[in-house]
Amino acid sequence: MIETHALEPENLLAGFQDNVVTEPVKVAASQELSVGQVIALNENGEAVAMTAQSTATDVYGIMADAVATAENETKAAVIYKRGEFNARKIILPADANIVNFKKALSNIGITLRETISAVPQGEE
């Protein structure tokens, strides 16, 4: 029997009115970052997850890659620095004030677009 895998699109990008700009980063040790996760930079300039203690002014970009690092390991990754993104796919810290983060993302060139969730045919 042949095993098949269905590709599920991330649907992270939400338009092309603005150019999408990426940037390479180094992910700090002991991180588990997902595609669409809003990140900050630590004191060494390495990508880290936003936390409950993070503020909107800590925002640096949005992960384009999913990356996990071990305790004493860093890894190369890519983040988005500009473009239009699906607000429903962005990952923020729990209890984050979305308005403050939306403003901070806008200040660095990232626009969040509200999208409509489509129900696949046959699942109505």
TISE-824645 format. One line per field, with one value per residue: x, y, z of N, C-alpha, C in turn; residue number from 0; residue in three letters. Coordinates in Angstrom, 3 decimals. Layout:
n_u = (X ...) .
n_v = (Y ...) .
n_w = (Z ...) .
ca_u = (X ...) .
ca_v = (Y ...) .
ca_w = (Z ...) .
c_u = (X ...) .
c_v = (Y ...) .
c_w = (Z ...) .
resi = (NUM ...) .
resn = (Ala ...) .
//
This chain:
n_u = (0.836 0.544 1.717 0.331 0.687 -0.991 -0.623 -0.909 -1.681 -0.111 -1.293 -0.440 0.467 -1.286 -1.829 -0.560 -0.025 1.941 5.464 6.887 9.280 12.104 14.360 17.426 17.947 19.403 18.331 17.819 19.133 17.254 14.629 11.377 9.966 7.290 5.933 4.678 4.763 5.152 8.128 10.856 14.051 16.809 19.292 21.585 20.970 19.539 16.793 13.865 11.013 8.092 6.941 4.697 5.622 6.685 6.586 4.747 6.571 8.800 8.633 9.992 9.741 8.147 8.043 9.166 9.949 9.661 11.262 13.214 15.306 17.964 19.236 21.931 22.232 22.079 20.244 20.045 17.542 14.642 12.933 9.963 9.937 8.517 5.336 2.047 -0.081 -2.022 -4.152 -5.380 -3.600 -1.351 0.842 0.714 1.772 -0.014 -2.939 -2.180 -2.355 -3.949 -4.325 -2.204 -0.039 -0.652 -0.275 2.485 3.574 2.760 4.308 6.800 6.428 4.703 1.600 -1.454 -4.069 -7.533 -9.124 -11.397 -12.613 -12.631 -14.828 -14.081 -15.429 -18.015 -17.707 -19.593) .
n_v = (-1.177 2.213 4.973 8.120 11.648 14.532 17.837 20.539 23.824 26.643 29.117 31.591 33.955 36.837 38.474 40.531 43.237 44.631 44.220 41.098 40.616 38.918 37.735 36.367 34.689 33.799 31.247 31.180 29.120 26.404 26.808 26.609 27.270 28.219 28.255 31.362 32.435 35.227 36.870 37.880 39.462 38.275 39.393 38.723 39.000 36.919 34.931 34.593 33.205 35.159 36.093 36.001 38.131 39.743 42.739 44.656 46.279 44.729 43.214 41.673 40.238 37.722 34.255 32.339 29.823 26.655 25.901 24.095 24.122 22.687 22.595 23.670 24.668 26.458 27.532 28.234 30.226 31.605 34.677 36.672 40.065 42.072 42.591 41.246 39.551 36.750 37.339 35.426 33.346 34.081 33.723 34.635 35.592 34.059 35.692 38.132 41.582 42.168 44.480 46.203 44.643 44.476 47.133 47.406 45.507 46.653 48.955 47.946 47.195 45.090 43.957 42.952 41.026 40.514 37.492 35.241 32.226 29.330 26.637 23.400 21.675 19.307 19.117 20.516) .
n_w = (0.000 -0.818 0.891 1.438 1.666 2.599 1.618 3.631 3.339 4.881 4.882 5.762 4.559 3.453 1.323 -1.344 -1.574 -0.316 -0.489 0.372 2.800 3.888 6.460 7.534 10.653 13.824 15.880 19.320 22.019 23.483 22.456 20.972 18.190 16.093 12.729 11.827 14.340 16.420 17.125 19.308 19.876 21.752 24.188 22.838 20.227 19.138 17.966 19.897 21.617 22.172 25.399 28.250 29.687 27.785 25.828 23.406 22.146 21.980 19.715 16.827 14.444 12.329 12.457 9.728 9.451 11.138 14.075 16.385 19.179 21.091 24.506 24.496 21.925 18.866 15.967 12.465 10.888 9.205 9.140 8.729 7.855 6.654 5.063 4.212 6.356 7.509 10.045 11.616 11.716 13.045 15.778 19.052 22.409 25.136 26.267 25.156 24.220 21.450 19.919 20.659 19.773 17.066 16.291 16.844 15.081 12.690 12.723 12.040 9.481 8.981 8.083 9.413 8.254 8.409 7.828 6.151 7.325 5.469 4.872 4.052 1.186 1.693 4.385 5.702) .
ca_u = (0.000 1.308 1.350 0.278 0.647 -1.646 0.028 -1.841 -1.036 -0.071 -2.169 0.091 0.462 -2.669 -1.929 0.708 0.016 3.270 6.461 7.278 10.717 12.574 15.680 17.949 18.223 19.861 17.386 18.513 19.028 16.056 13.451 10.518 9.269 6.424 5.643 3.656 4.958 5.794 9.334 11.684 15.475 17.384 20.434 22.612 20.443 18.992 15.327 13.242 9.559 7.523 6.378 3.692 6.304 7.086 5.702 4.635 7.775 9.825 8.374 11.026 9.304 7.283 8.780 8.834 10.341 9.460 12.596 13.373 16.721 18.272 19.744 23.175 22.252 21.386 20.026 19.680 16.139 14.222 11.745 9.364 10.094 7.526 4.354 0.676 -0.218 -3.321 -4.221 -5.838 -2.502 -0.247 0.909 1.137 1.720 -1.351 -3.458 -1.564 -3.264 -3.794 -4.242 -0.825 0.842 -0.955 0.410 3.930 3.877 2.584 5.463 7.967 6.075 3.872 0.170 -2.292 -5.352 -8.576 -9.522 -12.596 -12.310 -13.414 -15.130 -13.912 -16.635 -18.280 -17.579 -20.563) .
ca_v = (0.000 3.452 5.974 9.460 12.759 15.716 19.096 21.531 25.132 27.409 30.277 32.670 35.180 37.257 39.458 40.931 44.681 44.990 43.188 40.258 40.716 37.964 38.001 35.223 34.915 32.644 30.944 30.954 27.787 26.032 27.439 25.849 28.329 27.722 29.150 32.339 32.926 36.526 36.668 39.000 39.124 38.357 40.309 38.295 39.169 35.645 34.852 33.910 33.312 36.187 35.498 36.839 39.333 40.544 43.830 44.809 46.937 43.699 42.527 41.816 39.646 36.546 33.076 31.728 28.423 26.036 25.526 23.732 24.037 22.043 23.483 24.368 24.663 27.498 27.120 29.275 30.221 32.768 35.367 37.710 41.421 42.942 41.908 41.131 38.231 36.314 37.582 34.196 32.375 34.636 33.171 35.617 35.042 33.966 36.934 39.323 42.613 42.099 45.839 46.669 43.877 44.864 48.415 47.175 44.829 47.646 49.859 47.349 46.883 43.891 44.240 41.786 41.077 39.602 36.611 34.451 30.796 28.554 25.265 22.544 21.030 18.018 19.197 21.496) .
ca_w = (0.000 -0.927 1.886 0.859 2.612 2.051 1.954 4.147 3.266 6.123 4.708 6.581 3.758 3.242 0.263 -1.939 -1.795 0.169 -0.755 1.496 3.041 4.884 7.027 8.291 12.077 14.600 16.957 20.588 22.625 24.250 21.870 20.064 17.481 15.033 11.604 12.190 15.705 16.567 17.937 19.765 19.906 23.090 24.310 21.880 18.878 18.684 18.001 21.042 21.691 23.033 26.614 28.917 30.158 26.618 25.448 21.957 21.632 21.801 18.448 15.806 13.186 12.352 11.999 8.447 9.638 12.447 14.540 17.797 19.543 22.362 25.553 24.135 20.468 18.114 14.584 11.503 10.475 8.424 9.654 7.892 8.396 6.014 4.239 4.696 6.955 8.006 11.490 12.277 11.749 13.819 17.132 20.054 23.767 25.728 26.867 24.559 23.734 19.992 19.361 20.852 18.890 15.686 16.090 16.823 13.823 11.635 12.784 11.384 8.098 8.885 8.141 9.695 7.555 8.873 6.740 6.388 7.338 4.500 5.263 2.875 0.710 2.287 5.843 6.188) .
c_u = (0.885 0.797 1.374 0.203 -0.023 -0.906 -1.038 -1.155 -1.127 -1.056 -1.732 0.098 -0.979 -2.802 -0.561 0.698 1.369 4.223 6.752 8.801 11.073 13.963 16.169 18.194 18.825 18.850 18.178 18.309 17.716 14.793 12.676 9.594 8.503 6.297 4.495 3.799 5.687 6.967 9.972 13.140 15.964 18.590 21.581 22.156 19.872 17.476 14.851 11.740 9.168 6.912 5.316 4.318 6.753 6.090 5.703 5.882 8.937 9.722 9.501 10.591 8.408 8.067 8.245 9.140 9.875 10.814 12.548 14.870 16.865 18.908 20.982 23.330 21.538 21.230 19.688 18.209 15.875 12.987 11.214 9.525 9.086 6.553 2.980 0.429 -1.620 -3.333 -4.623 -4.718 -1.296 -0.309 1.517 1.155 0.275 -1.702 -2.801 -2.641 -3.040 -3.649 -2.815 0.142 0.607 -0.253 1.918 4.347 3.771 3.777 6.711 7.631 5.247 2.408 -0.574 -3.637 -6.312 -9.030 -10.779 -12.203 -13.222 -13.619 -14.976 -15.227 -16.780 -18.164 -18.562 -21.496) .
c_v = (1.246 4.438 7.349 10.494 13.935 16.953 20.076 22.881 25.868 28.572 31.449 33.995 35.538 38.317 39.840 42.407 45.226 43.865 42.404 40.315 39.723 38.348 36.743 35.624 33.650 32.468 30.571 29.520 27.639 26.717 26.436 26.862 27.748 28.735 30.064 32.918 34.261 36.349 37.991 38.558 39.228 39.299 39.950 38.443 37.889 35.620 34.037 34.118 34.498 35.468 36.428 38.143 40.243 41.666 43.945 45.459 45.957 43.008 42.779 41.257 38.449 35.373 32.575 30.234 27.945 25.501 25.189 23.594 23.369 23.060 24.274 24.487 25.900 26.986 28.334 29.108 31.477 33.348 36.311 39.042 42.397 42.070 41.917 39.696 38.006 36.447 36.324 33.164 32.861 34.099 34.219 34.959 34.994 35.292 38.201 40.300 42.730 43.483 46.364 45.946 44.235 46.186 48.215 46.485 45.804 48.597 49.278 46.873 45.632 44.284 42.944 41.996 40.074 38.786 35.848 32.988 30.073 27.146 24.405 21.873 19.654 18.022 20.183 20.900) .
c_w = (0.000 0.115 1.230 1.976 1.928 2.527 2.416 4.118 4.597 6.089 5.577 5.825 3.409 2.166 -0.241 -2.337 -1.356 -0.199 0.516 1.600 4.140 5.361 7.734 9.745 12.661 15.734 18.195 21.073 23.387 23.762 21.030 19.398 16.296 13.905 12.032 13.579 15.688 17.528 18.334 19.609 21.345 23.079 23.365 20.429 18.281 18.868 19.195 20.977 22.559 24.234 27.185 29.406 29.008 26.388 23.934 21.368 21.455 20.443 17.449 14.455 13.415 11.780 10.661 8.493 11.006 12.882 16.018 18.053 20.905 23.315 25.170 22.628 19.924 16.685 13.740 11.126 9.653 9.080 8.584 8.604 7.821 5.241 4.887 5.138 7.505 9.529 12.257 12.423 12.544 15.248 18.058 21.433 24.260 26.399 26.331 24.118 22.230 19.377 19.489 19.931 17.435 15.349 15.968 15.523 12.652 11.573 12.131 9.964 7.896 9.081 8.410 9.036 8.185 7.670 7.138 6.319 6.355 5.029 4.011 2.483 1.345 3.799 6.443 7.203) .
resi = (0 1 2 3 4 5 6 7 8 9 10 11 12 13 14 15 16 17 18 19 20 21 22 23 24 25 26 27 28 29 30 31 32 33 34 35 36 37 38 39 40 41 42 43 44 45 46 47 48 49 50 51 52 53 54 55 56 57 58 59 60 61 62 63 64 65 66 67 68 69 70 71 72 73 74 75 76 77 78 79 80 81 82 83 84 85 86 87 88 89 90 91 92 93 94 95 96 97 98 99 100 101 102 103 104 105 106 107 108 109 110 111 112 113 114 115 116 117 118 119 120 121 122 123) .
resn = (Met Ile Glu Thr His Ala Leu Glu Pro Glu Asn Leu Leu Ala Gly Phe Gln Asp Asn Val Val Thr Glu Pro Val Lys Val Ala Ala Ser Gln Glu Leu Ser Val Gly Gln Val Ile Ala Leu Asn Glu Asn Gly Glu Ala Val Ala Met Thr Ala Gln Ser Thr Ala Thr Asp Val Tyr Gly Ile Met Ala Asp Ala Val Ala Thr Ala Glu Asn Glu Thr Lys Ala Ala Val Ile Tyr Lys Arg Gly Glu Phe Asn Ala Arg Lys Ile Ile Leu Pro Ala Asp Ala Asn Ile Val Asn Phe Lys Lys Ala Leu Ser Asn Ile Gly Ile Thr Leu Arg Glu Thr Ile Ser Ala Val Pro Gln Gly Glu Glu) .
//
